[in-house]
C-alpha cells in the first residue's frame, strides 16, 4: 500500500472484478468476466467444474495475475501481486481442504496464523484475548482441543474463525460444505449468513449446490466455460433457471427408470479390515452383501475409510484380514478373477487410478481385454487394428471427445477420461460394478451419462456398490444406503425411506 | 524478476525428440570449457574426439565393435526402466555372462569339440547373466529390497569372482603368471565379418536384438504389460497386472542380454577371459538407454554415439595426451544433461516479474 493513500472504507468490503480475461498459453480460462460483490452481501459463484470459478477467485487473491482486466477492492483499483497483498487489503480465503495443523490446538493454530507472531508468545494473554474474541463470534470452538481431535464441522468453523481473527472483512469460501454433513453445512452457513446480515462481513461462496444458493445467498453470478453466463438476485431466480444458465443448451442423457428384480448375492465382504498408508486402521470389520439388481450406496464424510475399502476391492491395497467373495468364490482382484466374474470398477480420479496417462486412448480402452481375442492372437501378439476399431466404436458410442484414438489419454478433459473408463468398464457385460465418486469434478452432461449407465447396469442385473461423498447422488441412485464412519458401517437404511438428518447424524458419528 | 519452471499443459513431443540433441550440444560446450582448462585447444580436441574416428575405416569398425555390447545391454536395461525396475548392475551381469560362457571355452580347450561350442557359450552367457540379474529382482519382489543397491553391489561380487577365476583355477599355465585364461580355440571364438577386420558377428546379433526389442515393445502382450506397469503402477494394480512377474521378466531379459554381450566381448575382440574386459560397458549402457529415449532405434543411435566417445577418447589420449578419464567425465556430463533436458518435456522456463502490471506485457 502506498503511504499517504487514504485508507480503505470501514466495515464490509466490496470487490469488483472488471472485464477479467485469463489465458494459460492458448487456453482461455476466463473470457471478459465481470463479478460484482456488493459490500455486506452473501454472494454465490456458481458454475460447473472447469467453468473458471477457482481461476477467478485466484485472480482476486493474487495467486494468478489476470491477463486483462482489473480487480477493484472497496471501489478502488488494486494491484494484488500476491496473496499477502490480498490479506493486507482484508481479503481472506477458506479452502475446500483444511489448512490447520492437526497436531496443534485450536488456539495455537489461530495465534500462529498471524503475521506478527512475537518470538515469545505470552499464551496466558493470548488465550484471554482469544476468549474475548470468541465471545463476540457466533461460532463456539474448543480452544484447547487438538485439531486432530475435533470433527470436520468444527475444523471448518476454525478455518472461518481464523480468517475473522486475522481481521479479514471479505471472505471467499471455496465449496466450504463439501466435507461437512448436511446438518453441519446448514449450521455453518446459517451463522455466516447472520454475520453478513449484522454487518461487518462480505462473503463470496463458490458452490455447485443450488440448495445452498437458494437458502443463504443474496446474489449469484454464474459462469459457464470461462464466460459470464448470468447474474442477479437469488430471489428472482429458481434452481431451474440457474441450472439452465450453468449448462447452456446442452442436452442431458435421460436416466432409465428403476426396473428389474433382486438377484442372488454377488459381492460379499466379511469382516474386512485394512490399514491406510500411515499404518492406521482405515477399514474395520466391515461386512456387506450386494445382490444382483441392486445399488448399495456407501455414504460418509471423506476420510472415513471409503478410499481404502475401494482400493482393496480394486486390488490396489491388500486386506489385513477378512475376505471378499464374488458369487461365492474367494476374490483377490487378479486379472483372471475380474474377467471371470465380469467385475467392473469406476474408481475416483480415473486418470490416476485406472489409466496410463502417457498411453493412447485406444490402449487405455483396451486395457482390460488386450490379452484376449480379438486384441491378441496366439497368446503373444497384439492386434493393433483391433485396438483401433474397438476404440473408434466406443469413442462414438460414449461420446468421448478426443482428437483421435492415438491421442494420449492425459490430454483429455476429466469428463472425457471418465467416459473412456466408462466405455472400457461398462462396454461389455457387467455382473459386479464398484464405483467410487464416479462423478467427482465432472460437468452435468458427463454426470447424467454416468448416472444413466450405472442405473442401466443395475437394471440389467449387475450388483452395484456405489461409494460417494455426494449424498444427493447416493439418494438418487441407491436401493440401499450404508453409512461409513471411522472405518465401520454404522447405519443402514433403504434409500427410499432414508431420513436425511438421520443419515447426517450417523455420518458425523452420533 | 525470477526464473521459474512451469508445468506444461501437455507433454511436448517436439522437445522429447530434440532433448537429447540439446543435451549433446550442452555437453560439447561444457567439454570445450574443460579442454580449455586442461590447456588444450577445444576445437582441435573436439575434432580428435568426434571427427577423426569417423573418417578412418579402422576406427569405424572399432566404433561398431564398441557399440555392440553397449546396444545389447541398453536394450535390456530399457525394458527394466520402462517397467520401473532400476537395474544398475548390468556391468555385473555382463561379467557373469562372460564367466559362464568362458567356462565351456576353458573346459573344451584343446579337445576336438565341434562348432556347437560357440552357440552353447552364447547360451550359457545369456543364462548366467539372466540368473545373476534375477538375484536383485527376487530380493525386490520377495523382500522389498531396493534393486538399485543390490544390483549395484553385485557388480563388485562379479568382478571379484572373475578375478579369482583368472588368477586361480582358470589361469593359463603357459601365461607367465598373467591373470588370464589361454586364448580360446577357434570354435570358441566369435567369427569376424570381414577377413582381417575387427567387425564380428556380435554386431549382427546386436542388430537382431534391436529389432526384437522393438517388436517386443510395440507388438506383444508382454511389451504392453511392461509399459503399463512402469508408466502407471496404480493403474496396473487396478487392472490386476502381476507386476512382480513383469519385474522378474524384465530383469531376466536384461541380465540375459548383458550376459550374452559379455561372452561375445570375451569370445570376440578380447579372445580370452581376463580382468578388465569391460571399460564400464554396463554403466555406460545406462546413458545409452536414456540418451536413446528407452526406444530401441534411439538406443542403436545412442550406442554408436557413445562408442564414438570411447574411440575418440583413446585417440585424444594418444594424439593430445588428454587423460582417458576425461571420456568418463564426458559420459557423466552427458547423462546429467540428458536427464536435465528431459524436464523440459513436462516443464518450461518462464520469467516471472514481481508486479502484475509488468507481467501483462510479458504474456
Interface residues (C-beta under 8 A of the other chain):
Chain A: X23 X24 X25 X27 X62 X65 X66 X67 X68 X79 X80 X81 X314 X315 X316 X333 X334 X335 X336 X337 X338 X345 X347 X352 X353 X354 X355 X356 X357 X358 X359 X363 X367 X368 X370 X371 X376 X379 X380 X381 X382 X384 X408 X410 X411
Chain B: X9 X10 X11 X219 X220 X221 X222 X223 X224 X225 X227 X228 X231 X232 X234 X235 X236 X237 X238 X239 X240 X241 X242 X354 X355 X356 X357 X359 X360 X363
